């Protein structure tokens, strides 16, 4: 346990800083000189069932504390100070968490016992609240609820007197009801009814008070579609009736003036009284709609182009909206659902399926989008169904559109699989048979167990060739695929920005932009900086500076991948060539600390004024004989006289001319990515192949070829690169053609682009949108959640393209409506007629 471990590893008693003062040696002490207690190491993949609480701890503070504990020196400069979670808050006053925080990058989760120990040892900065979170039991998983559902409770739609309340997703509607009664002093014997109000035109009854918040589709940032909902209990008036209208023995509901945030409201009606409660779910962002109307009558009469319909962002669900828009504009799949062909093929007995629920929820969304009656649709029920069957999509964190697409295609396939009883099929080796014969056999076997509209539309065949490096045994198999995940050529270089601090005390730090090997080490960074400054690389020390102190000092043999682009990297010039542990010189860390003009109101404060760090710290190499009190004082005074001069001017550093150099983005052709996908590679050690001749596992060579291609080909551009040493998003521009695209299949096939899923941003956050070509009028549109605008073909190829959808030309039908922009695609149609071919097996 943490306390026992701390007791064994702690050194002799000393006075330890705490919140607002000092702690005597008789009080509990923080551990040092040992590994962090197991309870504090973080990274637990699955919360323990027995413990129902976790606490958030800022990752940098936690890592610095870990290094401090390992150092064994309680006088170390690594002392983390009071617990500081300020980096996790969007606003310190409201204590709202920032959006899209990532575990083990922004924060770590620790058990309640560990939190209370840390709090007793170090205290906490200012008036920051403890970030306590529940471990909730969701379908098929246990999760820590980092972001509870945050809502406003108010009376009579009066947001001036609103109360902010957080609810867990496992709380019931009855819990909300009880809280509202308590907040607004409603008697327990008063009959109440709850309604969810989505906007000025939508009112939905919450009948089941025992349903959970998750099952009721309540969430922070949720915005429902605009639709009229009539309260049907007779003789209740319609929702737009005035509350002043006398109603005998009935309840009524009037529409509340909508807020600028288009919030969701919960109306609570009390019998024989006009109490109203509104629960407003906070929006993640303000969304606009390209086809907006103010009156309910206009929306009801709207008959726009079918398929040209937005999807409301429910809170970080742009990844889902982007994938849905691409599938919605895949003609064969959409027509299958619009014609209700799926109703006869729903498979309720498939143990691998979702009892038809995913297919039915998807069909409902598609029918609404292609009805021509909606400017934007709210996929709340669909989102809930996805989260129910795939726990990784529970809640409202950011996700990958390709991962959602993969789950959805697989779920639709199993829900619509025409094979009710899957037979066991024993696979045969090729044994020298012709590829054509083996491929036909593999495709027949696949269809005997998998037969659905998804297989008809999206499945093709790989040819996989394995060669044993020892006996040269060749194994050929044919495997089905649903999409191609193609790699992007990765640059071997990386651009880094660093600050160079020279020995000259008058010189300001200089910011440099350097090109270094991506797989290089810290010494390679020093070499590159040496060429720019003329200072020997052996006289440099590299450090990460955070919050005016050293967060980490790097060894020259550490990999550069451990340095993130957002880190503030300082490189210091030392007076000696190298610093050895027992050498003549030592390196000292110097921090800049100033007295503040504020009172320190800590519980055990002994001083009237506090101090705070400022500027960037220094590293100084000093001869051991100078390490006396007077020697160090004179040395620091000499350096700091100049430093004080620097920090009192507005510009604290200067930019090197290298900062003006603009590095052009590289452009690759889509065909290059496909060729890279089909190149020969050697299997990794953790994934060897068992050779039937050698009777042992071998690191064989493997080559994939595209044997037969589907009607709709999905190409996934692998922009997110994950290796043992680094993680990055590749912003390379992939130049992909829009029409008459030849792909190396067998035989060659030609495709036209019909949709693109885009990702803007980096690894930790971002936004998804999509381009898609309407099947009825041939016009391209840009879908950004609920906003839909016309698009031009020259806009489509960008460095944000992530998923590409291609439709085989021999399956494309002519648009049934004229193009609204009067621009025709006659060249593409001619190309289709000239090169129409049919693919074997997959068509």
C-alpha positions in Angstrom: 0.0 0.0 0.0 1.0 3.6 -0.5 1.4 4.7 3.2 3.4 1.6 4.2 5.7 2.0 1.3 6.2 5.6 2.1 7.1 4.8 5.7 9.8 2.4 4.6 11.4 4.7 2.0 11.3 8.1 3.7 14.5 9.6 4.9 15.0 11.4 8.2 12.4 13.9 9.3 12.6 17.4 8.0 10.3 20.4 7.6 8.1 19.9 4.5 6.4 22.7 2.6 2.6 22.4 2.7 -0.3 24.7 1.7 0.4 28.0 3.2 3.3 27.1 5.5 5.4 24.3 6.9 4.7 21.0 8.5 6.6 19.7 11.5 8.7 16.6 11.4 6.1 14.8 13.6 3.4 15.0 10.8 3.2 12.5 7.9 5.9 12.9 5.3 5.8 12.4 1.5 7.8 9.4 0.3 11.1 9.8 -1.4 14.0 7.6 -2.5 11.7 4.8 -3.8 9.4 3.9 -6.7 6.0 5.6 -6.6 3.5 3.5 -4.7 1.5 1.2 -7.0 -1.7 3.1 -6.2 -0.2 6.2 -7.6 1.4 5.0 -10.8 -1.7 5.5 -13.0 -2.3 3.9 -16.3 -4.8 1.4 -15.0 -6.8 0.1 -17.9 -9.8 -1.1 -15.9 -11.0 0.5 -12.6 -11.2 -1.8 -9.7 -14.7 -3.0 -8.9 -14.3 -2.4 -5.1 -13.3 1.2 -5.4 -16.0 3.6 -6.7 -14.0 6.9 -6.7 -11.0 8.2 -8.7 -9.3 11.6 -8.6 -7.8 13.5 -11.5 -4.2 14.6 -11.1 -2.4 16.9 -13.6 0.0 14.7 -15.5 3.0 17.0 -15.4 2.7 17.4 -11.6 2.3 13.7 -11.2 5.4 12.9 -13.4 7.5 15.5 -11.5 6.4 14.0 -8.2 7.4 10.6 -9.5 10.9 11.8 -10.4 11.2 13.6 -7.0 10.3 10.4 -5.2 12.7 8.3 -7.2 15.6 10.8 -6.6 15.7 10.1 -2.9 16.7 13.7 -2.1 14.1 15.8 -0.3 16.1 18.9 -1.1 16.0 18.2 -4.8 14.8 21.0 -7.2 12.3 18.4 -8.4 10.1 19.0 -5.4 6.7 19.4 -7.0 5.1 21.8 -4.5 1.4 21.8 -3.8 -0.9 19.8 -6.0 -1.7 22.0 -9.0 -4.5 21.0 -11.4 -4.8 24.4 -13.0 -3.7 23.1 -16.4 -6.8 20.9 -16.5 -9.3 23.8 -16.0 -10.7 25.9 -18.8 -11.6 28.7 -16.4 -10.2 28.7 -12.8 -13.2 30.7 -11.6 -15.8 28.2 -12.8 -13.5 25.2 -12.4 -14.8 23.7 -15.7 -12.5 21.1 -17.2 -11.0 21.6 -20.6 -12.6 19.7 -23.4 -10.9 16.6 -24.8 -8.5 15.9 -22.0 -6.5 12.6 -22.6 -5.7 10.2 -19.8 -1.9 9.7 -19.2 -1.2 12.8 -21.4 -3.1 15.5 -19.6 -4.1 13.7 -16.4 -3.7 10.5 -14.5 -6.4 8.8 -12.3 -5.6 7.7 -8.8 -7.7 6.0 -6.1 -9.3 8.0 -3.3 -6.8 6.7 -0.7 -3.8 7.8 -2.7 -5.4 11.2 -3.3 -5.9 11.8 0.4 -2.3 10.8 1.1 -0.9 13.2 -1.5 -3.2 16.0 -0.2 -2.0 15.5 3.4 1.7 15.5 2.3 1.6 18.4 -0.2 -1.6 20.4 0.1 -3.3 21.9 -2.9 -2.9 25.3 -4.7 -5.4 28.0 -3.9 -9.1 27.2 -3.9 -9.0 24.5 -6.6 -11.6 21.8 -6.0 -10.7 18.1 -5.8 -11.6 16.5 -9.1 -13.5 13.5 -7.8 -15.0 11.2 -10.3 -17.2 8.0 -10.1 -16.4 4.6 -11.5 -19.6 3.7 -13.3 -20.7 0.3 -14.5 -21.7 0.8 -18.1 -22.8 -1.9 -20.5 -20.0 -4.5 -20.7 -17.4 -2.3 -19.1 -16.4 -0.2 -16.1 -15.3 3.3 -16.8 -14.2 6.4 -14.9 -16.7 9.2 -15.7 -14.2 12.1 -16.3 -16.9 14.3 -17.8 -20.3 14.0 -16.0 -23.4 15.4 -17.7 -23.5 19.0 -16.7 -26.9 20.7 -16.8 -28.7 23.8 -15.7 -31.8 23.6 -13.5 -34.1 26.5 -13.6 -37.7 27.5 -12.8 -40.0 29.0 -15.4 -37.2 29.1 -17.9 -35.6 31.8 -15.8 -31.9 31.2 -16.5 -31.0 34.1 -14.2 -31.7 31.9 -11.3 -30.4 28.7 -12.8 -28.5 26.1 -10.8 -25.7 24.1 -12.3 -25.8 20.4 -11.5 -23.7 17.5 -12.6 -25.3 14.0 -13.0 -23.8 10.7 -13.7 -24.8 8.7 -16.8 -26.0 5.9 -14.6 -28.2 8.3 -12.6 -31.9 7.9 -13.3 -34.4 10.5 -14.5 -36.0 10.0 -11.0 -32.7 11.3 -9.5 -33.0 14.5 -11.6 -36.6 14.8 -10.6 -35.8 14.5 -6.9 -33.0 17.1 -7.2 -35.3 19.5 -9.0 -37.9 19.0 -6.2 -35.3 19.8 -3.6 -33.8 22.8 -5.4 -37.2 24.5 -6.0 -39.0 23.2 -2.9 -41.7 21.2 -4.7 -43.8 19.0 -2.4 -43.2 15.3 -2.6 -47.0 14.7 -3.1 -47.2 17.0 -6.1 -47.8 15.0 -9.3 -45.2 15.8 -11.9 -44.3 15.0 -15.5 -41.1 15.5 -17.3 -40.6 16.6 -20.9 -37.4 17.0 -22.9 -37.5 20.2 -24.9 -35.0 20.2 -27.8 -35.7 23.7 -29.2 -38.5 26.1 -29.7 -40.4 23.4 -31.8 -39.7 20.1 -30.1 -41.1 18.7 -26.8 -40.6 15.0 -25.9 -42.1 13.2 -22.9 -39.7 11.4 -20.5 -42.1 8.7 -19.4 -39.7 6.2 -17.8 -38.3 7.8 -14.6 -36.3 4.7 -14.0 -34.3 5.0 -17.2 -30.7 6.2 -16.9 -29.4 9.5 -18.1 -27.4 7.5 -20.7 -30.5 5.6 -22.0 -32.5 8.8 -22.1 -29.9 10.4 -24.4 -29.2 13.3 -22.1 -25.7 14.7 -22.5 -23.6 17.8 -22.2 -23.5 19.5 -25.5 -26.5 17.7 -26.9 -28.7 19.6 -29.5 -31.8 17.8 -30.8 -33.2 18.2 -34.3 -35.9 20.8 -34.9 -39.2 19.1 -35.1 -42.7 19.6 -33.8 -43.8 17.3 -31.0 -47.5 17.4 -29.9 -48.4 16.5 -26.4 -51.1 13.9 -27.0 -52.7 13.3 -23.6 -56.3 14.2 -24.0 -57.7 16.8 -23.4 -54.3 18.5 -23.1 -53.7 21.5 -25.5 -51.0 21.4 -28.2 -47.5 22.5 -27.2 -48.0 26.0 -28.7 -51.1 26.8 -26.6 -50.8 29.5 -24.0 -50.4 28.4 -20.4 -53.1 31.0 -19.5 -55.7 29.0 -21.3 -57.9 27.3 -18.7 -57.7 23.5 -18.9 -59.8 21.2 -16.7 -58.0 18.1 -15.4 -55.2 18.3 -17.9 -51.6 19.4 -18.2 -50.2 21.8 -20.8 -46.9 22.9 -22.1 -45.9 26.1 -23.7 -42.7 26.7 -25.7 -40.0 28.7 -23.9 -38.1 31.3 -25.8 -35.0 29.5 -27.0 -31.5 30.5 -25.8 -28.7 31.4 -28.1 -27.1 28.1 -27.3 -30.2 26.1 -28.6 -30.2 24.2 -25.4 -32.2 21.1 -24.5 -34.8 21.6 -21.9 -36.6 19.3 -19.5 -40.1 20.6 -18.6 -41.6 19.4 -15.4 -45.4 20.0 -15.2 -47.2 20.0 -11.9 -50.9 19.1 -11.7 -53.1 22.1 -11.0 -50.1 24.4 -10.9 -47.9 26.2 -13.4 -44.5 25.3 -12.1 -42.1 24.6 -14.9 -38.6 23.3 -14.7 -36.1 23.5 -17.6 -33.0 21.5 -17.8 -30.5 23.0 -20.2 -27.7 20.7 -21.4 -24.7 22.8 -22.1 -23.5 22.9 -25.7 -19.9 22.1 -26.7 -20.0 24.7 -29.4 -22.4 27.1 -31.1 -23.5 25.5 -34.4 -25.1 27.3 -37.3 -27.3 25.8 -40.0 -27.0 26.8 -43.7 -30.7 26.2 -44.2 -32.2 27.9 -41.2 -35.9 28.9 -40.8 -37.5 30.7 -37.9 -41.0 29.3 -38.0 -42.2 25.8 -37.4 -44.5 26.1 -40.4 -41.6 26.8 -42.7 -39.7 23.8 -41.4 -42.7 21.4 -41.8 -43.2 22.5 -45.4 -39.5 22.3 -46.3 -38.9 20.0 -49.2 -35.2 20.3 -50.0 -32.9 18.1 -52.0 -33.0 14.6 -50.4 -29.7 13.7 -48.8 -28.6 17.3 -48.4 -29.1 17.3 -44.7 -26.8 18.0 -41.8 -26.3 16.0 -38.6 -26.3 17.8 -35.3 -23.2 17.5 -33.1 -24.2 15.9 -29.8 -20.9 16.8 -28.2 -17.7 15.6 -29.9 -19.7 13.5 -32.3 -18.3 15.0 -35.5 -16.4 11.8 -36.1 -19.7 9.9 -36.3 -21.4 12.6 -38.4 -18.6 12.5 -40.9 -18.7 8.7 -41.3 -22.5 8.8 -41.6 -22.5 11.4 -44.3 -20.1 9.3 -46.4 -22.2 6.2 -46.0 -25.4 8.2 -46.6 -24.0 9.2 -50.0 -23.0 5.6 -51.0 -25.8 4.9 -53.5 -26.2 1.1 -53.3 -26.3 1.1 -49.5 -28.7 4.1 -49.2 -31.1 2.8 -51.8 -31.2 -0.6 -50.0 -32.4 1.1 -46.8 -34.7 3.6 -48.6 -36.5 0.8 -50.4 -36.9 -1.1 -47.1 -35.1 -4.1 -48.4 -33.4 -4.5 -45.0 -36.7 -5.4 -43.3 -36.8 -8.9 -44.9 -33.1 -9.5 -44.0 -32.9 -8.5 -40.4 -31.2 -11.3 -38.5 -32.4 -11.3 -34.9 -30.8 -14.7 -34.0 -27.1 -13.9 -35.0 -25.0 -14.2 -31.8 -22.5 -11.9 -33.4 -25.1 -9.2 -34.3 -26.9 -6.6 -32.3 -30.4 -8.1 -32.7 -31.2 -5.8 -35.6 -31.0 -2.7 -33.4 -28.0 -1.1 -35.2 -29.6 -1.7 -38.6 -32.9 -0.3 -37.5 -31.3 2.8 -35.9 -29.2 3.4 -39.0 -32.2 3.0 -41.3 -34.1 5.6 -39.3 -31.3 8.2 -39.7 -31.0 7.5 -43.4 -34.7 7.8 -44.0 -34.8 11.2 -42.2 -31.8 12.5 -44.1 -33.3 11.5 -47.5 -36.9 12.6 -46.7 -36.2 16.2 -47.9 -38.1 17.5 -44.8 -35.1 18.3 -42.5 -32.4 20.8 -42.5 -30.5 18.8 -39.9 -31.2 15.5 -38.2 -30.2 14.6 -34.6 -28.8 11.0 -34.4 -29.4 10.7 -30.7 -30.9 7.2 -30.7 -28.3 6.0 -33.2 -25.5 7.3 -30.9 -27.0 5.6 -27.9 -27.3 2.3 -29.7 -23.6 2.5 -30.9 -22.5 3.2 -27.3 -24.6 0.3 -26.0 -23.0 -2.3 -28.2 -19.5 -0.7 -28.4 -18.4 0.6 -25.0 -15.5 2.5 -26.5 -18.0 4.9 -28.0 -19.8 5.5 -24.8 -19.9 9.1 -23.6 -18.8 12.1 -25.6 -15.1 11.9 -26.0 -13.4 12.3 -29.3 -12.9 9.2 -31.5 -11.7 8.1 -34.9 -14.1 8.2 -37.8 -12.5 5.1 -39.3 -12.9 3.1 -36.1 -16.6 4.1 -36.0 -17.0 3.2 -39.7 -15.3 -0.2 -39.1 -17.7 -1.0 -36.2 -20.7 0.2 -38.1 -20.0 -1.8 -41.3 -19.4 -4.9 -39.2 -22.5 -4.4 -37.1 -24.7 -3.8 -40.2 -23.3 -6.9 -41.8 -24.1 -9.1 -38.8 -27.5 -7.6 -38.3 -28.3 -8.2 -42.0 -26.5 -11.5 -42.6 -28.7 -13.7 -44.7 -26.8 -16.8 -43.3 -28.8 -17.8 -40.3 -26.6 -20.9 -39.4 -22.9 -20.6 -40.1 -21.4 -23.8 -41.1 -17.9 -24.9 -40.2 -15.5 -24.7 -43.2 -12.1 -26.3 -43.2 -9.6 -24.2 -45.1 -7.3 -25.8 -47.7 -3.8 -24.8 -48.6 -3.2 -23.7 -52.2 -0.8 -26.7 -52.7 0.3 -25.4 -56.1 -3.1 -24.9 -57.5 -3.8 -21.9 -59.9 -4.5 -18.6 -58.1 -7.8 -18.3 -59.9 -9.1 -21.6 -58.6 -7.9 -20.9 -55.0 -9.4 -17.4 -55.1 -12.8 -18.6 -56.3 -12.8 -21.2 -53.6 -11.9 -18.6 -50.9 -14.7 -16.3 -52.1 -17.3 -19.1 -52.1 -16.3 -20.1 -48.6 -16.6 -16.5 -47.4 -20.0 -16.1 -48.9 -21.2 -19.4 -47.3 -20.8 -17.7 -43.9 -21.1 -14.0 -44.8 -23.9 -12.9 -47.1 -25.3 -9.4 -46.7 -25.6 -6.1 -48.5 -22.3 -5.0 -46.8 -20.5 -8.0 -48.4 -22.2 -7.3 -51.7 -21.1 -3.7 -51.6 -17.8 -3.3 -49.7 -16.0 -6.7 -49.6 -13.1 -7.6 -51.8 -10.2 -10.1 -51.8 -6.5 -9.8 -50.8 -3.9 -12.2 -52.1 -1.4 -12.9 -49.3 1.9 -14.5 -50.1 4.2 -15.7 -47.3 7.8 -17.0 -48.0 9.8 -18.8 -45.3 13.3 -17.4 -45.1 14.8 -20.8 -44.3 13.2 -23.5 -46.4 11.6 -21.0 -49.0 8.2 -22.5 -48.5 5.6 -20.4 -50.3 2.1 -20.1 -48.8 -0.7 -18.3 -50.8 -4.0 -17.5 -49.2 -6.9 -15.2 -50.2 -8.5 -13.2 -47.5 -11.6 -10.9 -47.6 -11.3 -7.2 -46.8 -13.9 -4.4 -46.2 -11.5 -1.4 -46.7 -7.9 -0.7 -47.5 -5.7 0.9 -44.8 -2.8 2.3 -46.8 0.3 3.8 -45.2 1.6 7.2 -46.1 5.3 7.7 -47.0 6.8 9.0 -43.7 9.4 11.7 -43.7 12.7 10.8 -42.0 13.2 14.3 -40.8 11.5 16.5 -38.2 11.4 20.2 -37.6 12.0 21.3 -34.0 12.0 24.8 -32.4 14.4 25.4 -29.4 15.7 28.3 -27.4 19.5 28.6 -27.1 20.9 30.2 -23.9 24.6 31.1 -24.3 27.2 31.7 -21.6 27.1 35.4 -22.4 24.9 36.9 -19.6 24.0 39.9 -21.8 22.8 37.8 -24.7 19.1 37.0 -24.8 17.9 33.5 -25.6 17.7 32.9 -29.3 14.9 30.8 -30.9 16.1 28.4 -33.6 14.2 26.2 -36.0 16.2 23.0 -36.7 15.8 20.0 -39.0 16.7 16.8 -37.2 16.4 13.1 -37.8 12.9 11.9 -36.7 14.4 8.8 -35.2 17.4 10.6 -33.9 18.6 11.3 -30.3 19.1 14.4 -28.3 22.8 14.6 -29.3 21.6 14.9 -33.0 19.7 18.0 -31.9 22.8 19.4 -30.3 24.8 18.8 -33.4 22.2 20.6 -35.6 22.2 23.5 -33.1 26.0 23.5 -33.1 26.1 24.1 -36.8 23.8 27.2 -36.3 25.6 28.7 -33.3 29.2 27.6 -33.6 29.1 26.2 -30.0 30.4 22.6 -29.6 27.6 20.0 -29.2 29.5 18.6 -26.2 29.0 21.9 -24.3 25.2 21.8 -24.6 22.6 20.5 -22.1 19.0 20.1 -23.2 16.1 20.7 -20.9 12.3 21.0 -21.0 11.1 24.1 -19.1 7.6 24.2 -17.7 6.0 26.7 -15.4 9.4 28.5 -14.9 11.2 25.4 -13.7 13.0 22.4 -15.2 10.5 19.8 -16.0 13.1 17.4 -17.4 16.8 17.4 -18.3 17.6 15.1 -21.2 20.5 12.8 -21.6 22.2 13.0 -25.0 21.3 9.4 -25.8 17.6 9.8 -25.3 15.3 9.6 -28.4 14.0 12.8 -29.8 10.5 11.2 -29.9 10.2 11.8 -26.2 10.1 15.5 -26.9 6.7 16.8 -28.0 6.1 19.7 -30.4 4.3 21.6 -27.7 7.3 21.4 -25.2 9.4 24.4 -24.5 12.9 23.2 -25.1 15.9 25.2 -23.9 19.5 24.3 -24.8 22.1 25.7 -22.4 25.8 26.3 -23.2 28.1 25.0 -20.5 31.6 26.3 -19.8 33.0 22.7 -19.7 33.0 20.1 -22.4 31.5 17.3 -20.3 30.1 16.9 -16.8 31.0 13.8 -14.9 29.6 12.6 -11.6 33.0 12.8 -9.9 34.5 15.4 -12.2 35.9 18.8 -11.3 32.8 20.7 -12.3 29.1 20.4 -11.4 26.0 21.8 -13.0 23.6 23.8 -10.8 20.0 24.8 -11.5 19.1 28.4 -10.8 15.5 29.6 -10.5 14.2 33.1 -10.6 12.0 33.9 -7.7 10.3 37.2 -6.8 8.4 38.4 -3.8 4.7 38.9 -4.6 2.5 41.7 -3.2 -0.2 39.4 -1.9 -0.9 37.9 1.5 -0.5 34.1 1.8 -3.6 33.0 3.7 -2.6 29.4 4.1 -3.9 27.6 7.2 -0.4 27.6 8.9 1.1 30.6 7.3 4.1 32.2 9.1 5.0 34.9 6.6 3.1 37.9 5.3 4.1 37.7 1.7 4.5 34.8 -0.8 7.0 34.2 -3.6 6.6 33.0 -7.1 8.9 31.9 -10.0 9.3 34.0 -13.2 11.3 33.8 -16.4 13.2 30.8 -17.5 15.7 29.0 -15.2 19.4 28.7 -15.7 22.0 25.9 -15.8 25.5 26.9 -14.7 28.6 24.7 -14.6 30.7 25.5 -11.6 34.0 24.2 -10.4 33.7 22.2 -7.2 36.1 24.5 -5.2 33.7 27.4 -6.0 30.8 25.5 -4.4 31.0 27.5 -1.2 28.5 29.9 0.2 30.5 33.0 -0.7 31.7 31.6 -4.0 28.3 30.7 -5.3 26.8 34.0 -4.1 29.4 36.1 -6.0 29.0 33.8 -9.1 25.2 34.1 -9.1 25.2 37.8 -8.5 27.5 38.3 -11.5 25.1 36.4 -13.7 21.9 37.7 -12.3 22.8 41.3 -12.6 22.6 40.9 -16.3 19.5 38.6 -16.2 17.5 41.1 -14.3 18.3 43.6 -17.0 17.0 41.2 -19.7 13.7 40.3 -17.9 12.6 43.9 -17.5 12.5 44.6 -21.2 9.4 43.6 -23.3 11.2 41.2 -25.6 12.7 38.3 -23.7 14.2 36.5 -26.6 15.1 37.0 -30.2 14.4 34.9 -33.3 17.0 33.4 -35.5 16.7 33.8 -39.2 15.9 30.1 -39.4 12.5 30.9 -37.9 11.6 32.7 -41.1 12.1 29.6 -43.3 8.8 28.1 -44.4 9.0 24.3 -45.0 6.8 23.2 -47.8 4.4 20.3 -47.3 5.2 17.2 -49.3 2.7 15.8 -51.8 2.3 12.2 -52.7 0.1 10.4 -55.2 -2.6 7.9 -54.0 -1.0 5.3 -56.2 2.2 5.6 -54.3 0.4 4.8 -51.0 -1.2 1.7 -52.6 2.1 0.6 -53.9 3.6 1.0 -50.5 0.8 -1.1 -49.1 1.6 -3.9 -51.5 5.4 -3.9 -51.0 7.2 -6.9 -49.5 7.7 -6.7 -45.7 9.2 -8.9 -43.0 7.0 -10.0 -40.2 7.7 -8.6 -36.7 9.1 -10.7 -33.9 5.8 -10.6 -32.0 3.8 -11.8 -35.0 5.8 -14.7 -36.6 4.4 -17.3 -39.0 4.4 -21.0 -38.4 6.1 -22.8 -41.2 4.5 -26.2 -41.8 7.8 -27.5 -43.3 10.3 -26.2 -40.7 7.8 -27.0 -38.0 8.6 -23.7 -36.2 7.7 -20.0 -36.2 9.6 -18.0 -38.7 9.9 -14.2 -39.5 8.6 -14.8 -43.1 8.4 -12.2 -45.8 4.8 -11.1 -46.6 3.3 -9.5 -49.7 -0.3 -8.3 -50.1 -1.9 -7.9 -53.5 -5.3 -6.7 -54.5 -7.0 -9.6 -56.2 -10.7 -8.5 -56.6 -12.2 -5.2 -55.7 -15.7 -4.4 -54.4 -18.4 -2.1 -55.9 -17.6 0.6 -53.3 -13.9 0.8 -52.4 -13.0 2.5 -49.1 -9.4 3.7 -48.7 -8.2 4.6 -45.3 -5.2 6.9 -45.3 -3.2 6.0 -42.2 -2.4 9.6 -41.0 -2.0 8.6 -37.4 1.4 7.0 -36.9 2.1 5.0 -33.8 5.5 3.4 -33.1 7.4 2.3 -30.1 9.2 5.7 -30.0 6.8 8.2 -31.4 3.2 9.2 -32.1 2.3 11.8 -34.8 -0.3 12.8 -37.3 1.0 13.0 -40.9 -0.2 16.1 -42.7 1.1 15.0 -46.1 -1.1 16.0 -49.0 -2.3 12.9 -50.8 -3.2 13.8 -54.4 -6.2 11.5 -55.2 -8.1 11.6 -58.4 -11.8 12.3 -58.5 -12.8 10.2 -61.5 -11.7 7.6 -63.9 -9.4 6.2 -61.3 -7.5 3.0 -62.2 -6.7 0.7 -59.3 -4.4 -2.3 -59.5 -7.0 -5.0 -59.2 -7.3 -8.3 -61.2 -8.6 -7.3 -63.7 -8.0 -3.5 -63.6 -11.0 -1.5 -62.5 -12.0 2.2 -62.7 -13.6 4.2 -59.9 -15.1 7.6 -59.4 -14.8 9.4 -56.0 -18.1 9.8 -54.2 -17.2 10.9 -50.6 -14.3 12.0 -48.4 -14.0 12.1 -44.6 -11.7 14.9 -43.4 -9.8 15.3 -40.2 -8.5 18.7 -39.1 -6.2 19.0 -36.1 -3.6 16.9 -34.4 -3.4 13.7 -32.3 -5.1 14.9 -29.2 -7.9 16.9 -30.7 -9.4 17.9 -34.0 -12.6 18.1 -36.1 -14.2 15.9 -38.7 -16.1 17.0 -41.8 -16.9 15.4 -45.1 -17.4 16.0 -48.8 -19.9 13.9 -50.6 -21.5 13.7 -54.1 -25.3 13.5 -54.1 -26.5 10.5 -56.0 -29.5 12.2 -57.4 -28.2 15.5 -58.8 -24.4 14.8 -59.0 -23.6 17.9 -57.0 -20.8 18.0 -54.4 -21.6 19.2 -50.9 -19.5 20.0 -47.8 -21.0 18.6 -44.6 -19.8 20.2 -41.3 -22.1 18.7 -38.7 -25.5 20.5 -39.1 -24.1 23.0 -41.7 -24.3 22.0 -45.3 -22.9 24.1 -48.2 -22.2 23.6 -51.9 -18.7 22.5 -52.8 -16.5 22.6 -55.9 -14.3 19.7 -57.0 -11.1 21.7 -56.7 -11.8 22.1 -52.9 -11.8 18.4 -52.2 -8.2 17.4 -52.3 -6.6 18.7 -49.1 -4.1 17.4 -46.4 -7.1 16.7 -44.2 -8.5 13.8 -46.4 -8.7 10.7 -44.2 -11.2 8.3 -45.7 -11.9 8.0 -49.4 -15.0 6.4 -50.9 -14.8 5.3 -54.6 -17.7 3.8 -56.6 -16.9 1.4 -59.4 -17.9 3.0 -62.7 -19.7 0.0 -64.1 -22.2 0.3 -61.2 -22.8 4.0 -61.3 -26.1 5.2 -62.5 -26.7 8.6 -64.1 -28.0 11.4 -61.9 -31.8 11.6 -62.0 -31.9 15.3 -61.4 -30.1 18.2 -63.2 -27.0 19.5 -61.5 -28.0 22.7 -59.5 -24.8 24.5 -60.5 -25.4 23.8 -64.2 -22.0 22.1 -64.4 -22.2 18.7 -66.0 -20.0 15.7 -65.5 -20.1 14.6 -69.2 -16.4 13.7 -69.2 -16.9 11.3 -66.3 -20.0 9.8 -67.9 -18.2 9.3 -71.2 -15.3 7.7 -69.3 -17.8 5.3 -67.6 -19.3 4.3 -70.9 -15.9 3.8 -72.5 -14.3 1.7 -69.7 -17.3 -0.2 -68.2 -16.0 -3.4 -66.7 -17.2 -6.0 -64.2 -15.2 -7.3 -61.3 -15.3 -11.0 -60.5 -16.3 -12.5 -57.1 -16.8 -9.2 -55.2 -19.5 -7.8 -57.4 
